[in-house]
């Protein structure tokens, strides 16, 4: 598979646990956001997430938010939308990223979402969850463990359905909140030295949306009520403070790289090969061509292209990671392990790189080493369902069936399959020493599964 697609979203650990309170929170919320009865996925790629982190860093710092805690994650959806649902992540649809024309436009969106966090607009979300629960028919219901920022333990479980009215009630911000977020975002951009023209451009993009019927409006418009007044406010800010910003080559580079990597895996190889010629950064062009050749199952050309990119940036862990992925998916296991090992050496704390390394080791038969790498990855990121699957296989292969069941239970919870999660959690509880970390994690999954079932019965 090209980019690793995670079947559901999950939150960072909030307290002592690498467990269900930290794992399943966002799966149902994305169900709600998407107005669908099946979970959407995240597009997990270390190169893309690093590039977005580079673009977001000055914005988050200006907003007074932790640049280590707040992540920028990509949702596998082609619509133009962005949202926040807790204090630890900003979610951007890939459709938004591919639609904007400059890093400043993307940074303006990030600044706006960061303002919702910094201004405390998420405080009302708990009540919105309860309101949504009372309005929605609980079709595909999942347990929620609400994790407030700074809380030592997760809060009580809730269940939310997927009906449109409840979705809009949960996701929607008031116009007052939107105006407040716009003012704060403009200030963040100014303090960060980022051109406010990006914010004006975003508002101009949607200036005509409010003239459309709700059914025809973009999802971003429906969850972020806009108006020409907001466009005029952005233009007034630009007029008042001007634009004294200097060109930022780093922002331009990472913006091009993020869009290039996303489009290379989401567009057809022929489209990528045509458009890659327009790329000014030669290493990004080679990366895009390597991805296209890989999708065309042309290993020789894919390898040659990624090696050319590595000649330009020999210390780039993400190009080594892509090389490892290409080799792994072509069953060149020894070379894949070596490429991933080089990536890990350069970026030893990147969870996605560690997960890829562990997967390669597992397929090569180095199970003990793979287990170590996969556990390191899991300690840093619980959103990766594919990682959890690999981890479960590794535990099974070393004969630790109890931990294999715990990890499998967490993976099912992460995917919103809480009934299945409960089955495996019970199995783990019966196999692991009482009170052990794995036993406690299984207990958390079981509690969430029971709460989901209880909420489902109440809704009938």
C-alpha positions as CSV (number, residue, x, y, z in Angstrom):
1,X,0.0,0.0,0.0
2,X,1.3,3.5,-0.7
3,X,0.6,5.9,2.2
4,X,-0.5,4.0,5.3
5,X,-4.2,4.6,5.7
6,X,-5.5,4.4,9.3
7,X,-9.0,3.2,9.6
8,X,-10.0,5.6,12.4
9,X,-8.6,8.5,14.2
10,X,-7.4,8.4,17.8
11,X,-6.1,10.9,20.3
12,X,-2.8,11.3,22.0
13,X,-2.5,9.7,25.4
14,X,-4.0,12.0,28.1
15,X,-2.9,10.3,31.3
16,X,-0.9,7.3,32.4
17,X,-2.4,4.9,29.9
18,X,-1.6,3.9,26.3
19,X,-5.1,2.6,26.4
20,X,-8.6,3.1,25.2
21,X,-9.2,6.5,26.8
22,X,-6.4,7.7,24.5
23,X,-7.3,5.6,21.6
24,X,-10.9,5.7,20.4
25,X,-12.0,9.3,21.0
26,X,-11.9,10.6,17.5
27,X,-13.2,7.7,15.5
28,X,-16.8,8.5,16.2
29,X,-16.2,12.2,16.0
30,X,-14.9,11.8,12.5
31,X,-18.0,9.7,11.7
32,X,-20.0,12.6,12.9
33,X,-17.9,15.1,10.9
34,X,-18.2,13.1,7.7
35,X,-22.0,12.4,7.9
36,X,-21.3,8.8,7.1
37,X,-21.9,5.5,8.8
38,X,-18.4,4.3,8.3
39,X,-15.1,5.6,9.7
40,X,-13.0,7.8,7.6
41,X,-9.3,7.4,7.6
42,X,-6.2,9.4,8.3
43,X,-3.4,9.6,5.8
44,X,-0.3,8.8,7.9
45,X,3.0,9.7,6.2
46,X,6.0,10.9,8.1
47,X,7.2,13.2,5.3
48,X,3.8,14.9,5.0
49,X,3.3,15.3,8.8
50,X,6.8,16.7,9.2
51,X,6.2,19.3,6.5
52,X,2.9,20.3,8.0
53,X,4.6,20.6,11.4
54,X,7.2,22.9,9.8
55,X,4.5,25.1,8.4
56,X,2.4,25.1,11.6
57,X,5.3,25.7,14.0
58,X,5.4,29.5,13.9
59,X,1.6,29.7,14.0
60,X,1.3,27.5,17.0
61,X,4.1,29.3,18.8
62,X,2.4,32.6,18.2
63,X,-0.9,31.2,19.5
64,X,0.8,30.1,22.7
65,X,0.2,26.4,22.0
66,X,2.6,23.6,22.5
67,X,4.4,22.9,19.2
68,X,5.2,19.4,20.5
69,X,1.6,18.5,21.7
70,X,-0.6,19.9,18.9
71,X,-0.3,17.8,15.8
72,X,-1.4,18.5,12.2
73,X,-3.1,15.4,10.8
74,X,-4.4,14.8,7.3
75,X,-7.9,13.3,6.8
76,X,-8.5,11.1,3.8
77,X,-11.2,13.2,2.3
78,X,-11.2,15.3,-0.8
79,X,-13.5,18.0,0.4
80,X,-12.3,21.4,1.6
81,X,-12.5,21.2,5.4
82,X,-10.5,21.6,8.6
83,X,-11.5,21.2,12.2
84,X,-10.5,20.7,15.8
85,X,-12.1,18.3,18.2
86,X,-9.7,18.4,21.1
87,X,-6.6,20.3,22.3
88,X,-4.1,18.0,20.8
89,X,-4.6,18.0,17.0
90,X,-5.7,20.1,14.0
91,X,-7.3,18.0,11.2
92,X,-6.9,19.1,7.6
93,X,-8.7,17.3,4.7
94,X,-6.3,16.5,1.9
95,X,-8.8,18.2,-0.4
96,X,-8.0,21.5,1.5
97,X,-4.3,21.0,1.2
98,X,-4.4,20.3,-2.5
99,X,-6.8,23.2,-3.1
100,X,-4.9,26.1,-1.6
101,X,-2.4,27.9,-3.7
102,X,0.2,29.1,-1.2
103,X,1.7,28.2,2.2
104,X,0.2,31.4,3.6
105,X,-3.3,30.2,2.8
106,X,-2.6,26.9,4.5
107,X,-1.1,28.6,7.5
108,X,-4.1,30.9,7.7
109,X,-6.4,27.9,8.0
110,X,-4.1,26.4,10.7
111,X,-4.0,29.7,12.5
112,X,-7.8,29.8,12.5
113,X,-8.2,26.3,13.9
114,X,-5.4,27.0,16.5
115,X,-7.4,30.1,17.6
116,X,-10.4,27.8,18.4
117,X,-8.2,25.9,20.7
118,X,-6.4,28.9,22.3
119,X,-9.7,30.8,22.7
120,X,-11.4,28.0,24.6
121,X,-14.1,27.3,22.0
122,X,-13.8,23.6,22.6
123,X,-15.2,23.9,26.1
124,X,-18.7,23.7,24.8
125,X,-18.0,20.6,22.8
126,X,-19.0,18.3,25.7
127,X,-22.4,19.8,25.8
128,X,-22.6,19.5,22.0
129,X,-21.9,15.8,22.3
130,X,-24.8,15.4,24.7
131,X,-27.1,17.4,22.4
132,X,-26.0,15.4,19.4
133,X,-26.7,12.2,21.3
134,X,-30.2,13.3,22.0
135,X,-30.9,14.3,18.4
136,X,-29.3,11.5,16.5
137,X,-30.5,8.0,15.7
138,X,-27.6,5.9,16.9
139,X,-26.9,4.0,13.8
140,X,-23.2,3.1,14.1
141,X,-22.5,4.1,17.7
142,X,-19.1,4.1,19.3
143,X,-18.0,4.7,22.9
144,X,-16.3,8.0,23.6
145,X,-13.9,8.7,26.3
146,X,-13.7,12.5,26.5
147,X,-10.2,13.6,27.3
148,X,-10.0,17.2,28.5
149,X,-6.7,18.9,28.4
150,X,-4.8,18.4,31.5
151,X,-7.1,15.8,32.9
152,X,-5.4,13.0,34.8
153,X,-8.1,10.4,33.9
154,X,-10.5,10.2,31.0
155,X,-14.1,11.3,31.5
156,X,-17.3,9.2,31.2
157,X,-18.2,7.5,27.9
158,X,-20.7,8.8,25.5
159,X,-22.2,7.6,22.2
160,X,-22.9,9.8,19.2
161,X,-24.8,9.0,16.1
162,X,-24.3,10.1,12.5
163,X,-27.3,12.1,11.6
164,X,-26.8,15.4,9.7
165,X,-28.5,17.7,12.3
166,X,-26.4,16.3,15.1
167,X,-23.3,16.6,12.9
168,X,-23.8,20.3,12.2
169,X,-24.7,20.9,15.9
170,X,-21.5,19.3,17.0
171,X,-19.0,20.6,14.5
172,X,-20.5,24.0,13.9
173,X,-19.0,27.1,15.4
174,X,-21.1,30.2,16.1
175,X,-20.5,33.3,14.0
176,X,-19.2,35.0,17.1
177,X,-16.6,32.3,17.6
178,X,-15.6,32.5,13.9
179,X,-15.1,36.2,14.2
180,X,-13.1,35.8,17.3
181,X,-11.0,33.1,15.7
182,X,-10.4,35.2,12.7
183,X,-9.1,38.1,14.8
184,X,-6.8,35.9,16.8
185,X,-5.6,34.1,13.7
186,X,-4.7,37.4,12.0
187,X,-2.7,38.4,15.0
188,X,-0.9,35.0,15.1
189,X,0.1,35.4,11.4
190,X,1.4,38.9,12.1
191,X,3.4,37.9,15.1
192,X,4.8,34.9,13.2
193,X,5.8,37.0,10.2
194,X,3.4,35.3,7.8
195,X,1.6,37.3,5.2
196,X,-2.0,38.0,6.1
197,X,-2.8,37.8,2.4
198,X,-3.3,34.1,2.8
199,X,-6.3,34.8,5.1
200,X,-7.8,37.2,2.7
201,X,-7.4,34.7,-0.1
202,X,-9.1,32.0,1.9
203,X,-12.1,34.2,2.6
204,X,-12.3,35.2,-1.0
205,X,-12.4,31.6,-2.0
206,X,-15.6,31.2,0.0
207,X,-17.1,34.6,-0.5
208,X,-19.7,33.2,-2.8
209,X,-20.5,30.1,-0.8
210,X,-23.1,31.7,1.4
211,X,-25.2,32.4,-1.7
212,X,-25.6,28.7,-2.3
213,X,-28.1,26.4,-0.7
214,X,-26.9,24.5,2.3
215,X,-26.9,21.2,0.3
216,X,-24.5,22.8,-2.3
217,X,-22.2,24.5,0.2
218,X,-18.8,23.2,0.9
219,X,-18.5,21.3,4.2
220,X,-16.1,23.9,5.5
221,X,-18.7,26.6,4.9
222,X,-21.3,24.6,6.9
223,X,-19.1,24.0,9.9
224,X,-17.4,27.4,9.7
225,X,-20.1,29.9,8.9
226,X,-18.6,32.6,6.8
227,X,-19.8,35.9,5.4
228,X,-18.6,38.8,3.3
229,X,-18.2,40.6,6.7
230,X,-15.4,38.3,7.6
231,X,-13.7,38.9,4.2
232,X,-14.0,42.6,4.8
233,X,-12.5,42.2,8.3
234,X,-9.6,40.3,6.8
235,X,-9.1,43.0,4.2
236,X,-9.3,45.7,6.8
237,X,-6.6,44.0,8.9
238,X,-4.4,43.8,5.8
239,X,-5.0,47.5,5.1
240,X,-4.3,48.5,8.7
241,X,-1.1,46.6,9.3
242,X,0.1,46.1,5.7
243,X,2.3,43.2,4.6
244,X,6.0,43.7,5.5
245,X,6.7,39.9,5.5
246,X,9.7,38.6,3.6
247,X,9.7,35.6,1.3
248,X,10.1,32.3,3.2
249,X,12.0,29.7,1.1
250,X,11.5,27.1,3.8
251,X,7.8,27.5,3.9
252,X,7.6,27.4,0.1
253,X,9.7,24.3,0.0
254,X,7.7,22.3,2.6
255,X,4.4,23.4,1.1
256,X,5.5,22.1,-2.3
257,X,6.8,18.9,-0.8
258,X,3.6,18.2,1.2
259,X,1.4,18.8,-1.8
260,X,3.8,16.9,-4.1
261,X,3.8,13.8,-1.8
262,X,0.0,13.9,-1.3
263,X,-0.8,14.3,-5.0
264,X,1.8,11.7,-6.1
265,X,-0.1,9.0,-4.1
266,X,-3.6,10.3,-4.6
267,X,-3.5,11.2,-8.3
268,X,-2.8,8.9,-11.2
269,X,0.9,8.2,-12.1
270,X,0.4,9.8,-15.5
271,X,-0.9,13.0,-13.9
272,X,2.1,13.0,-11.5
273,X,4.6,12.5,-14.3
274,X,3.1,15.4,-16.3
275,X,2.9,17.8,-13.3
276,X,6.2,16.8,-11.7
277,X,8.1,18.6,-14.6
278,X,6.8,21.9,-13.2
279,X,8.4,21.3,-9.8
280,X,11.2,23.8,-9.2
281,X,12.9,21.8,-6.4
282,X,14.6,18.9,-8.1
283,X,14.5,16.5,-5.1
284,X,10.7,17.0,-4.8
285,X,10.4,16.3,-8.5
286,X,12.4,13.1,-8.1
287,X,10.3,12.1,-5.1
288,X,7.1,12.5,-7.1
289,X,8.5,10.6,-10.0
290,X,9.6,7.8,-7.7
291,X,6.1,7.5,-6.2
292,X,4.6,7.4,-9.7
293,X,7.0,4.7,-10.9
294,X,6.3,2.8,-7.8
295,X,2.5,2.8,-8.4
296,X,3.3,1.7,-12.0
297,X,5.2,-1.3,-10.4
298,X,8.5,-0.1,-12.1
299,X,11.0,-0.8,-9.3
300,X,14.1,0.1,-11.3
301,X,12.8,3.5,-12.2
302,X,11.3,4.1,-8.7
303,X,14.6,3.2,-7.1
304,X,16.6,5.4,-9.5
305,X,14.4,8.4,-8.9
306,X,14.5,8.2,-5.1
307,X,18.2,7.6,-5.1
308,X,18.5,10.8,-7.2
309,X,16.5,12.7,-4.5
310,X,18.8,11.2,-1.9
311,X,21.9,12.5,-3.8
312,X,20.4,16.0,-3.3
313,X,19.4,15.5,0.3
314,X,21.6,12.6,1.6
315,X,20.6,13.3,5.3
316,X,16.8,13.3,4.7
317,X,15.2,10.5,6.7
318,X,11.9,10.8,4.9
319,X,13.4,10.0,1.5
320,X,15.0,6.9,3.1
321,X,11.6,6.0,4.5
322,X,10.1,6.3,1.1
323,X,12.9,4.2,-0.3
324,X,12.2,1.6,2.4
325,X,8.5,1.6,1.6
326,X,9.2,1.1,-2.2
327,X,11.6,-1.8,-1.5
328,X,9.3,-3.4,1.1
329,X,6.3,-3.4,-1.1
330,X,8.4,-5.0,-3.8
331,X,9.5,-7.7,-1.4
332,X,13.1,-6.6,-1.3
333,X,13.2,-7.2,2.4
334,X,16.9,-6.9,3.3
335,X,17.3,-3.7,1.3
336,X,14.1,-2.3,2.8
337,X,15.3,-3.0,6.4
338,X,18.6,-1.2,5.6
339,X,16.8,1.8,4.2
340,X,14.4,2.0,7.1
341,X,17.4,1.6,9.5
342,X,19.0,4.6,7.9
343,X,15.8,6.6,8.3
344,X,15.6,5.6,12.0
345,X,19.2,6.6,12.6
346,X,18.4,10.1,11.3
347,X,15.0,10.4,13.0
348,X,15.0,8.0,15.9
349,X,11.8,9.4,17.5
350,X,9.5,9.5,14.5
351,X,6.7,7.1,15.3
352,X,5.8,6.5,11.6
353,X,9.3,5.7,10.6
354,X,9.7,3.4,13.5
355,X,6.5,1.6,12.6
356,X,7.7,1.1,9.0
357,X,11.0,-0.2,10.3
358,X,9.2,-2.6,12.6
359,X,7.0,-3.8,9.8
360,X,10.0,-4.5,7.6
361,X,11.8,-6.4,10.4
362,X,8.7,-8.4,11.1
363,X,8.4,-9.5,7.5
364,X,12.1,-10.4,7.4
365,X,11.6,-12.6,10.4
366,X,13.5,-10.5,13.0
367,X,10.5,-10.7,15.4
368,X,12.2,-9.6,18.7
369,X,13.8,-6.6,17.1
370,X,10.6,-5.8,15.3
371,X,8.7,-5.9,18.6
372,X,11.1,-3.5,20.1
373,X,10.7,-1.0,17.2
374,X,6.9,-1.3,17.1
375,X,6.6,-0.7,20.9
376,X,8.7,2.4,20.5
377,X,6.4,3.6,17.8
378,X,3.3,2.8,19.8
379,X,4.6,4.7,22.8
380,X,4.7,7.8,20.6
381,X,1.5,7.5,18.5
382,X,-1.7,5.5,19.0
383,X,-3.4,6.6,15.9
384,X,-1.8,4.0,13.6
385,X,-4.1,0.9,13.3
386,X,-1.7,-0.8,10.9
387,X,1.0,-0.5,13.5
388,X,-1.3,-2.1,16.1
389,X,-1.9,-4.9,13.7
390,X,1.8,-5.5,13.2
391,X,2.3,-5.3,17.0
392,X,-0.3,-7.9,17.6
393,X,1.3,-10.3,15.1
394,X,4.7,-9.7,16.7
395,X,3.3,-10.6,20.2
396,X,1.6,-13.7,18.8
397,X,4.9,-14.8,17.1
398,X,6.8,-14.5,20.4
399,X,4.1,-16.5,22.2
400,X,2.6,-13.7,24.3
401,X,-1.0,-14.3,23.4
402,X,-2.3,-12.1,26.2
403,X,-0.6,-9.0,24.9
404,X,-1.5,-10.0,21.3
405,X,-5.2,-9.9,22.5
406,X,-4.8,-6.6,24.2
407,X,-3.3,-4.9,21.2
408,X,-5.9,-6.5,18.9
409,X,-8.6,-5.2,21.2
410,X,-7.1,-1.7,21.0
411,X,-6.9,-1.9,17.3
412,X,-10.6,-2.8,17.0
413,X,-11.4,0.0,19.3
414,X,-9.4,2.4,17.2
415,X,-11.4,1.3,14.2
416,X,-14.7,1.7,16.1
417,X,-15.5,-2.0,16.3
418,X,-16.1,-2.0,20.0
419,X,-18.0,-5.2,20.2
420,X,-15.1,-7.1,18.6
421,X,-12.8,-5.1,20.9
422,X,-14.6,-6.3,23.9
423,X,-14.3,-9.9,22.9
424,X,-10.5,-9.6,22.6
425,X,-10.3,-7.5,25.8
426,X,-12.0,-10.3,27.8
427,X,-9.6,-12.8,26.3
428,X,-6.6,-10.7,27.3
429,X,-7.9,-10.2,30.8
430,X,-8.0,-14.0,31.2
431,X,-4.5,-14.5,30.0
432,X,-2.5,-11.6,31.6
433,X,-1.4,-11.2,35.2
434,X,-4.0,-9.1,37.1
435,X,-2.9,-5.5,37.5
436,X,-0.2,-5.7,34.8
437,X,0.0,-2.8,32.3
438,X,-1.5,-5.0,29.5
439,X,-4.3,-6.2,31.8
440,X,-5.1,-2.6,32.7
441,X,-5.3,-1.6,29.0
442,X,-7.6,-4.5,28.3
443,X,-9.8,-3.4,31.2
444,X,-10.1,0.1,29.7
445,X,-11.1,-1.4,26.3
446,X,-13.7,-3.6,28.0
447,X,-15.2,-0.7,30.0
448,X,-15.5,1.4,26.8
449,X,-17.1,-1.6,25.0
450,X,-19.7,-2.0,27.8
451,X,-20.5,1.7,27.8
452,X,-21.0,1.7,24.1
453,X,-23.3,-1.3,24.3
454,X,-25.3,0.3,27.2
455,X,-25.6,3.6,25.3
456,X,-26.8,1.7,22.2
457,X,-29.5,-0.1,24.2
458,X,-30.7,3.2,25.7
459,X,-31.1,4.7,22.3
460,X,-33.5,2.0,21.1
